Amino acid sequence: MSLKFTDSVLLDIQHQVSSIQHLPGK
């Protein structure tokens, strides 16, 4: 595993979490 790959995955997860948090209502 390379750091670039790990960073890419972490950024992708953060983006998904942000999208979920921005959903209206719950």
N, CA, C and O atoms as a MOPAC input file, in Angstrom:
PM7 MOZYME 1SCF
protein

 N      0.84900 1    -1.20500 1     0.00000 1
 C      0.00000 1     0.00000 1     0.00000 1
 C      0.88300 1     1.25400 1     0.00000 1
 O      1.85600 1     1.33200 1     0.75100 1
 N      0.55000 1     2.20100 1    -0.82000 1
 C      1.32800 1     3.44100 1    -0.87600 1
 C      0.55800 1     4.54700 1    -0.14800 1
 O     -0.66500 1     4.49400 1    -0.02200 1
 N      1.30000 1     5.54400 1     0.32400 1
 C      0.63500 1     6.63600 1     1.04100 1
 C     -0.34400 1     7.35600 1     0.11700 1
 O     -1.42100 1     7.76800 1     0.54800 1
 N      0.02500 1     7.50400 1    -1.13300 1
 C     -0.87400 1     8.19100 1    -2.07100 1
 C     -2.19900 1     7.44300 1    -2.16700 1
 O     -3.26500 1     8.05900 1    -2.17100 1
 N     -2.13100 1     6.11900 1    -2.24300 1
 C     -3.35700 1     5.32100 1    -2.34600 1
 C     -4.19600 1     5.50900 1    -1.08500 1
 O     -5.40900 1     5.70300 1    -1.16400 1
 N     -3.54500 1     5.45200 1     0.08500 1
 C     -4.27100 1     5.60300 1     1.35700 1
 C     -4.90600 1     6.99000 1     1.43900 1
 O     -6.07200 1     7.12200 1     1.81200 1
 N     -4.13800 1     8.02400 1     1.09100 1
 C     -4.68100 1     9.38400 1     1.13600 1
 C     -5.88500 1     9.50000 1     0.21100 1
 O     -6.88100 1    10.13700 1     0.55400 1
 N     -5.79100 1     8.88600 1    -0.95500 1
 C     -6.89300 1     8.96000 1    -1.92000 1
 C     -8.14700 1     8.33400 1    -1.32500 1
 O     -9.24200 1     8.88200 1    -1.45300 1
 N     -7.98500 1     7.18700 1    -0.67600 1
 C     -9.13200 1     6.49600 1    -0.07500 1
 C     -9.71800 1     7.34800 1     1.04300 1
 O    -10.93600 1     7.50300 1     1.13400 1
 N     -8.85300 1     7.90400 1     1.89600 1
 C     -9.34400 1     8.71600 1     3.01000 1
 C    -10.11700 1     9.92500 1     2.47500 1
 O    -11.17700 1    10.26500 1     3.00100 1
 N     -9.59400 1    10.56800 1     1.44000 1
 C    -10.28100 1    11.72500 1     0.87300 1
 C    -11.62700 1    11.30200 1     0.30100 1
 O    -12.61600 1    12.02200 1     0.43500 1
 N    -11.66500 1    10.13600 1    -0.33600 1
 C    -12.92000 1     9.65100 1    -0.91900 1
 C    -13.94400 1     9.41300 1     0.18300 1
 O    -15.11600 1     9.75400 1     0.03200 1
 N    -13.49700 1     8.82400 1     1.29400 1
 C    -14.41400 1     8.55300 1     2.40900 1
 C    -14.92600 1     9.86900 1     2.98000 1
 O    -16.11900 1    10.01000 1     3.24900 1
 N    -14.02500 1    10.83400 1     3.16700 1
 C    -14.44500 1    12.13500 1     3.71000 1
 C    -15.49500 1    12.76900 1     2.80500 1
 O    -16.46900 1    13.34500 1     3.28900 1
 N    -15.29700 1    12.66400 1     1.49000 1
 C    -16.24100 1    13.25500 1     0.53900 1
 C    -17.60300 1    12.58300 1     0.68200 1
 O    -18.63100 1    13.26000 1     0.67500 1
 N    -17.61700 1    11.25300 1     0.81100 1
 C    -18.87700 1    10.52600 1     0.95600 1
 C    -19.56700 1    10.92300 1     2.25500 1
 O    -20.77900 1    11.13800 1     2.27200 1
 N    -18.81000 1    11.02200 1     3.33700 1
 C    -19.39400 1    11.39800 1     4.63000 1
 C    -19.98400 1    12.80400 1     4.53900 1
 O    -21.07800 1    13.05500 1     5.04500 1
 N    -19.26200 1    13.71600 1     3.89500 1
 C    -19.75600 1    15.08600 1     3.75600 1
 C    -21.07000 1    15.08400 1     2.99000 1
 O    -22.00800 1    15.78800 1     3.36200 1
 N    -21.14100 1    14.30000 1     1.92900 1
 C    -22.36500 1    14.23800 1     1.12500 1
 C    -23.52300 1    13.73100 1     1.97800 1
 O    -24.63500 1    14.25200 1     1.89200 1
 N    -23.26500 1    12.71800 1     2.79700 1
 C    -24.31500 1    12.14800 1     3.65300 1
 C    -24.77900 1    13.19500 1     4.66400 1
 O    -25.97700 1    13.34600 1     4.90300 1
 N    -23.81600 1    13.92400 1     5.26000 1
 C    -24.17100 1    14.92000 1     6.27300 1
 C    -24.95900 1    16.07100 1     5.66400 1
 O    -25.76200 1    16.70300 1     6.35000 1
 N    -24.73300 1    16.35300 1     4.36300 1
 C    -25.41400 1    17.47200 1     3.72900 1
 C    -26.81200 1    17.09600 1     3.23700 1
 O    -27.53200 1    17.95000 1     2.72000 1
 N    -27.20000 1    15.83600 1     3.38900 1
 C    -28.54100 1    15.43900 1     2.95900 1
 C    -29.58600 1    16.13600 1     3.82900 1
 O    -29.41700 1    16.20900 1     5.04700 1
 N    -30.65800 1    16.64700 1     3.22900 1
 C    -31.70900 1    17.32600 1     3.99000 1
 C    -32.47700 1    16.34100 1     4.87000 1
 O    -32.79900 1    15.23300 1     4.44300 1
 N    -32.76500 1    16.75800 1     6.10100 1
 C    -33.49300 1    15.86800 1     7.01800 1
 C    -32.64600 1    14.66900 1     7.38900 1
 O    -31.45200 1    14.62200 1     7.09300 1
 N    -33.27900 1    13.69000 1     8.04900 1
 C    -32.55000 1    12.46400 1     8.39900 1
 C    -33.52400 1    11.31300 1     8.51500 1
 O    -33.11700 1    10.18700 1     8.80200 1

